[in-house]
Amino acid sequence: MSFVSINPATGRISKSYETLTLSQIDTTLNKVHHAGLEWKNTLFPQRSRYMNNIAGILKDRADELSRLMAQEMGKPVGEGRAEILKCAWVCEYYANNAEQFLKDEMIGTDARSSYVRFDPLGTILAIMPWNFPFWQVFRCAAPALMAGNTIVLKHALNVPECALEIEKMFLQAGFPDACFKSMFVENKIVDYIIQNPVIKAVTLTGSTRAGKSVAAKAGSLLKKTVMELGGSDPYIILDDADIESAVEICVKSRMLNSGQSCIAAKRFIVDDAIRNDFKELFVERMKKIKMGDPFDPDVNIGPLARFDLRDVLESQVKKSIEKGAKCLLGGVVPKSAGAYYPPTVLNDVEKGMPAFDQELFGPVAALISAADETEAVIKANDSAYGLGAAVFTKDIERAELLAKQLESGCCFINDFVKSDPRLPFGGVKESGYGRELSHYGIKEFVNIKTVYVK
């Protein structure tokens, strides 16, 4: 089996790479392990220098790397450039803050001295998806490396060139050889890698199904895991919301990355008092979304990353319509080449429909009615997922009360859900567990060690 780079806008193959043999995998893991024996003893100023170097490289190559993403998974170049700059930000954030986050924590006891220190675990296996092929990697790699760990990356099958470029940048930035390695391996080989004693922990961003499989294997070996999985984020629009502002923000969130984001708005739960006004403005705004060549800077959404993903989305929409949802816009696969799916709005969505119960990974919005805020919260929480949520209202105190009730890893008020290096990121329920980013994220893959001196 090969890792194949296919342009989803044309269907043409760019390059392919052979997967590693078991012997090659073992050799790579040993190299990373031995690199880690030295890396864990480096001082923070040295780690920071390398991490700031890679931030500079990312900034310098932002346009080039955005074109690579457009070619491999269809991301519009404007969004791709923003992703690369965000990667530089997370590198700078941990370069400048890791030492403070991981300094010894003195705790008063009856001992002469007692404190907590944070030691690296060793080699971390990072299993990453295609939808943000650079950001997802740097989001976990920057804190893990700054904590003194090393990284083995198992990237998605359809973004091999992105995976290689990331490895090259770490070397160019000065990181010792094998501190970060990309490995082209089939999904079925992941269990083999996890069971290798070199691997001390696993972080995965991907589907709930993949997360359950990996967590089960790692758990059987008592290896630490962090899981950032699927989402069906509810956005609650209350009766006193600024409708025009809410619509603008909601459409932006739903269309982010052509709708292929775990934290994109998925379900729009609208108070009946403003439902018609919101619906009309929402459809009107969605009609203005420009779909086309991801290399065109004026394009808002490109193709989906793969044709099979487009087929799954099409099936989910059709089944929702068969169960009673009304299609107000889109819903028909264009006849043009490429894995395109148009901006689509489904109205009267209810529980029991794929648009309510499942994650729709594409530019499809589900409009759901609610009699009042109590029903809105019930419908928002009536989901297997719990990644992000948002509330729109002019009454901030009211929104903060609802935020306490929402079963999600984060709640944004009058804005769309997004990740920020300064804030913890992660979910509950089938959206996973553990946290990335902020000081919480860097402490996920360290040994929190008590030292007691009598």
C-alpha positions, 0 to 999 in steps of 0.5 A: 500500500502507498501513501498517495498525494491526489489533487481533489480538485482534479483527481490527478495523482501527484506523487506516491510513497511506499509504506515502511516495512516492519523492520524499517519501522523498528529501526526508525523507532530506535533512532527516535528513542536514542535521540530522545535520550539526549534531547531530554537533557537539553536546556530550555533556552536551547529548545526555545531557540530551535522552536523559534527557528521553526516559527521563522521558517513557517512564516517564510514559507507560508505561501508555498506551504499553503499551495501544498495543502491546496494541492493535497487536500483542497484547502483554499490558499487563503485559509492555508496561509492562515493555518501556517501562521497559526503554526508559527504562533503555537511554536513561539508560544511554547518557545517562550512559555514552556520553561515557566509552565514546567518549572518545579512547583514548591509545595509546603509540607512537613518536609524540609522541602517538597516539590513537584517536577515535570519530566518528559515521558519519552517518545510520543506517537502522534496520529494526525488527520488530513483536514489541518495537516500542519496545524494538528501536527504542530499543536501537539509537537510544539509542547511535546518537544519543548517538554523534552519528548520526541515525536513519531508522526503517523500522518493521514494517507492522503497528505504525505508531502505535508508530512515530509515537509514538517520533518524537513523543517524540524531538521532545518530549524536545528532539532537533532536528527530523529527528534521528530520523524514522519513514518508512512505506515498503514492504519493496520500497523498502528497497533504494532507501533503502539506495542513497541516499548519505545512508545510511551504515549499516544495522541490522536486527532481523528474520528471517534471510531479511530480514537476508540480503537487506538485508546483500547490498544494503548490502554491495554498496555497502560500507555497514556493517551490524549484523544481529540475526536469528532464533533457536532457543535451546537450553536444556540441563537437566542431570541435577543441575539443580533441576527445579522452578526450571528448569521455572519459568524455562523456561516463563517464557522460552518464553511471553515476549511470547506466545512471539514473541521471538528469544531466547525458549527454543525447544528444551528439551534434557533429560538422560534421567535427569530427562526424565520428571520435567521433562516432567510438571512442564513440562506442568503449569506450561504448563497454568496459562498464561492466554491471553486479552485482552491488556488484562487484567492477569491474562493471561499471553499474548495473541494472536499479532501477525498471523493469517498468523503464527498460520497459519505456526506451526500448520503447523509444529506439524502437520508436526512431529507428522506426522514423529513428535512427540507433542503433550502439550498444545495444538496446536489453534487455538481457535474464538474470534475473534483470532489466538490460539494456545494454549500447546503442548508437543511431546515426542520432537522430533528433527532433521528436524522443523520444531520442531527445525530452524526458529524457532517464533515462538509459544507452542510448546515442543519437548522433546528428549532427550539421553543426557548432556551431550555429546549435549546440546551436540551437539544444541544446536549442531545448528542454523542459529541461534546467538543465545542458549543456557542451561544448568541445573545445580547445578555452575557450573564444569560449566556454564561448561565447556559455555558455552564449547562452545555456538555462541551469542552468549550463554549464561545459566546457571540463568536465561533469556536476556535483553538488558541494556544493560550487556552486548553482545547479538547472535548468530552463524551465521544469527542474524546478526553485530555487537553491540548494547548495552554499549560494544560496541554504541555503537562499531558505528556510529562511525568508529574513527579513528587520529590520529598526531602526530609 
